[in-house]
Amino acid sequence: MRVADLMTTPPVTVTPSTAARDAARLMAGQAVGSVLVAEHGTLHGVLTDRDLVVRLLARDTPPDTPVSALMTERTVTVGADEDLTAAYRVFRRTGVRRLPVLDGTRLVGVLTIDDLFLDVLQRLADLLGPVSSSALREGGPTPAPNPVV
């Protein structure tokens, strides 16, 4: 499976000049914990809810500050055509919760740790379905008799 098969598209984005207040409102409205900061398909960084707390609220920074002053610029990314196992390795190696997905240099989506959790759960369900059906057809293990006390 490829990253493109599991990513969320289109990603929730803002431009570098977007006011922090507006980015926070967008995050709340979209029920996401981050927005990708991009312009004309080019990724500039990521702004997370934690960035807003630590870099805006905790420092009494004005809410009309552009997100470019608050975002994390050095962003770990993954390619849309990469195998999903590569994304698992990136998440494990870096500890990030969200990966912007690029097609070459163009931003095309976002892959979150939650997306991988859902993938794992679906794979387990796919495995457990036939196993549980087989156990039910065969009657399963015979329960041990209750000991007399």
N, C-alpha and C positions, 0 to 999 in steps of 0.2 A: 504494500500500500504506500502511496506517495503522500507527502505533506499536503499537497493540493486537495487530496481526497477528504481531509479531515479539518482543514483550516476554515475559519469564519471569514466570509467575504460578503460585502465589502467591509474593510476594517473601519472602526470609528476613528475619524481623524479630525485634527484641527490644524490650522496654519501656525507658523511660528509667531505671528503677530496677534493671535487670539488672546484675549484677556483671560487670566487665570479663573476669574469668576465665571466666565462663559464656558470655559472648559469643564469646570466643576459641575455646572448645571447640565451640560451635555452628558457627562459621566453619570450623573444621577438619573437623567431622563432615559438613558440607554441601559441603565443597570450594569455598568461596567466599572472595573477598578482602574482602568487606564485608557488613555487615548494615544494614538500614534500622531506625532507631529510631522506633517508632510506638506509638501507644496509641489504641485504639478507632477505627482507620482513619485517624487523623491523623498525618501525618509530622512528626517533631520534628527529625530530623537523620540523618546517616549516620556510621557507625563503620567505618573501614577497618583493614586489617591494619597499614598505615603509622601510623595514629593510635595503635594499641596499642604500636607500637615507640617512636615519638617521644614520646608523651604519657604512657605508662605505664612501659615498661621503662627508657627513657633517663633518666627523672626519679625512678626508684625509687618510683613511686606504688604504693600497695597494690593487689593484684589484686582486692580486693573493692570497689574504687571503682565507683560506678555509671557506666554508659556515658554518662549525661547530662553528666558532667564531662569526658569525653574526646572526644565526638563533634563533628563539624563541623555547626553549626546552620544556617548559611546554605547551603542546598542548592539546586542548580540542578535543576529538574524539567522534565518534558515531559508534555503531555496525551495521554491514550490515543487520542483521536480525531484527533490531529494527523497530517499526512502524514509519512511516514518521512524525506522530505527535510528537514523542519524539525529532526528529531533529528540528522541529519548535520550541519546548520549549527550546532546547539548544541554538539555534540561538538567540532567544528572551532574554534568561537569560544572555548570555555571550557577545553578541554584535559582535561576530566574523563574518567574511564573508565566511569562508571556514572551512569545517570539514573533516579531514581525516577519512576514513571509515575503520574499522577493522573487520576482521573475527577472533575472538579470539584475538590473539596478532599480527596476520599477516595483513599488509597493503594491502587492496584490491581496494581502490578507493578514490574518493573525492566527497563531496557534497558541492555545493556552494549556496550562497543566490540566485544567478541568477537561479540555477536549481529549487529552490522553487518558484521564480517568474513565471517561465515558467509553472510550475505545476498549480499554481493558475490561470493563464491566460487560460490554457487549460480547467480547470474545469469550469471556467466562460463561456467559449465558448461552452462547452458541455451543460451547462444549458440554455444559451441564444438561441442556435439553435432551439430547440423545441418551446420555448416561442415565438420567433419572427415568426416562421412558423405559429404557431397557430394564432397569431395576424393578420398576412397577410391573412390567410384563412377566418377569421371572418370579415375582412375589417377594423379592428382596430377601435379606437374611431372616432366618427364623428367630423370633425373639426368645431369649432365655426365660425359663419359667421363673416366676417370682419365688424367692426363698420363703419358707414358712418360718415365722418368728415365734 
